Amino acid sequence: VVWPLRVTVGDVLTAAREHFALEVTEADAAAMLRHRLEFRGHARWPDLVTDAYEYDG
């Protein structure tokens, strides 16, 4: 069984608030998530489920 990697902009916003006491915009969170996925090589994974590429930045 292959479980897809699911990470959303909402996950980034929640982590920023809860772990770092930061308020960021959805566009900034999407940009951070896209950068992280691309840096780690996860952006090419066929089982990646994310909304990071739906935001204009």
C-alpha positions as protocol buffer text, in pm:
chain_id: "A"
residue {
  index: 1
  type: VAL
  ca { x: 0 y: 0 z: 0 }
}
residue {
  index: 2
  type: VAL
  ca { x: 134 y: 339 z: -97 }
}
residue {
  index: 3
  type: TRP
  ca { x: 11 y: 632 z: 108 }
}
residue {
  index: 4
  type: PRO
  ca { x: 21 y: 966 z: -70 }
}
residue {
  index: 5
  type: LEU
  ca { x: 218 y: 1255 z: 74 }
}
residue {
  index: 6
  type: ARG
  ca { x: -49 y: 1510 z: 165 }
}
residue {
  index: 7
  type: VAL
  ca { x: 60 y: 1858 z: 265 }
}
residue {
  index: 8
  type: THR
  ca { x: -143 y: 2174 z: 225 }
}
residue {
  index: 9
  type: VAL
  ca { x: -100 y: 2547 z: 258 }
}
residue {
  index: 10
  type: GLY
  ca { x: -328 y: 2519 z: 561 }
}
residue {
  index: 11
  type: ASP
  ca { x: -76 y: 2283 z: 722 }
}
residue {
  index: 12
  type: VAL
  ca { x: 195 y: 2547 z: 674 }
}
residue {
  index: 13
  type: LEU
  ca { x: -26 y: 2823 z: 816 }
}
residue {
  index: 14
  type: THR
  ca { x: -113 y: 2612 z: 1120 }
}
residue {
  index: 15
  type: ALA
  ca { x: 250 y: 2518 z: 1185 }
}
residue {
  index: 16
  type: ALA
  ca { x: 361 y: 2881 z: 1152 }
}
residue {
  index: 17
  type: ARG
  ca { x: 103 y: 2990 z: 1411 }
}
residue {
  index: 18
  type: GLU
  ca { x: 133 y: 2701 z: 1655 }
}
residue {
  index: 19
  type: HIS
  ca { x: 506 y: 2631 z: 1648 }
}
residue {
  index: 20
  type: PHE
  ca { x: 656 y: 2970 z: 1567 }
}
residue {
  index: 21
  type: ALA
  ca { x: 387 y: 3227 z: 1662 }
}
residue {
  index: 22
  type: LEU
  ca { x: 404 y: 3370 z: 1309 }
}
residue {
  index: 23
  type: GLU
  ca { x: 125 y: 3508 z: 1094 }
}
residue {
  index: 24
  type: VAL
  ca { x: 186 y: 3462 z: 723 }
}
residue {
  index: 25
  type: THR
  ca { x: -35 y: 3513 z: 421 }
}
residue {
  index: 26
  type: GLU
  ca { x: -167 y: 3221 z: 218 }
}
residue {
  index: 27
  type: ALA
  ca { x: 45 y: 3333 z: -78 }
}
residue {
  index: 28
  type: ASP
  ca { x: 362 y: 3336 z: 136 }
}
residue {
  index: 29
  type: ALA
  ca { x: 276 y: 2998 z: 287 }
}
residue {
  index: 30
  type: ALA
  ca { x: 221 y: 2854 z: -61 }
}
residue {
  index: 31
  type: ALA
  ca { x: 555 y: 2994 z: -179 }
}
residue {
  index: 32
  type: MET
  ca { x: 734 y: 2847 z: 125 }
}
residue {
  index: 33
  type: LEU
  ca { x: 570 y: 2509 z: 70 }
}
residue {
  index: 34
  type: ARG
  ca { x: 654 y: 2504 z: -303 }
}
residue {
  index: 35
  type: HIS
  ca { x: 1016 y: 2593 z: -224 }
}
residue {
  index: 36
  type: ARG
  ca { x: 1042 y: 2320 z: 38 }
}
residue {
  index: 37
  type: LEU
  ca { x: 884 y: 2054 z: -183 }
}
residue {
  index: 38
  type: GLU
  ca { x: 1112 y: 2144 z: -473 }
}
residue {
  index: 39
  type: PHE
  ca { x: 1424 y: 2167 z: -252 }
}
residue {
  index: 40
  type: ARG
  ca { x: 1358 y: 1822 z: -106 }
}
residue {
  index: 41
  type: GLY
  ca { x: 1270 y: 1671 z: -445 }
}
residue {
  index: 42
  type: HIS
  ca { x: 916 y: 1585 z: -336 }
}
residue {
  index: 43
  type: ALA
  ca { x: 756 y: 1805 z: -604 }
}
residue {
  index: 44
  type: ARG
  ca { x: 824 y: 1529 z: -860 }
}
residue {
  index: 45
  type: TRP
  ca { x: 661 y: 1253 z: -654 }
}
residue {
  index: 46
  type: PRO
  ca { x: 362 y: 1105 z: -839 }
}
residue {
  index: 47
  type: ASP
  ca { x: 176 y: 1049 z: -510 }
}
residue {
  index: 48
  type: LEU
  ca { x: 213 y: 1407 z: -383 }
}
residue {
  index: 49
  type: VAL
  ca { x: -118 y: 1573 z: -297 }
}
residue {
  index: 50
  type: THR
  ca { x: -87 y: 1947 z: -236 }
}
residue {
  index: 51
  type: ASP
  ca { x: -260 y: 2273 z: -309 }
}
residue {
  index: 52
  type: ALA
  ca { x: 65 y: 2474 z: -308 }
}
residue {
  index: 53
  type: TYR
  ca { x: 59 y: 2522 z: -684 }
}
residue {
  index: 54
  type: GLU
  ca { x: -296 y: 2661 z: -687 }
}
residue {
  index: 55
  type: TYR
  ca { x: -190 y: 2997 z: -539 }
}
residue {
  index: 56
  type: ASP
  ca { x: -56 y: 3280 z: -752 }
}
residue {
  index: 57
  type: GLY
  ca { x: 261 y: 3424 z: -618 }
}
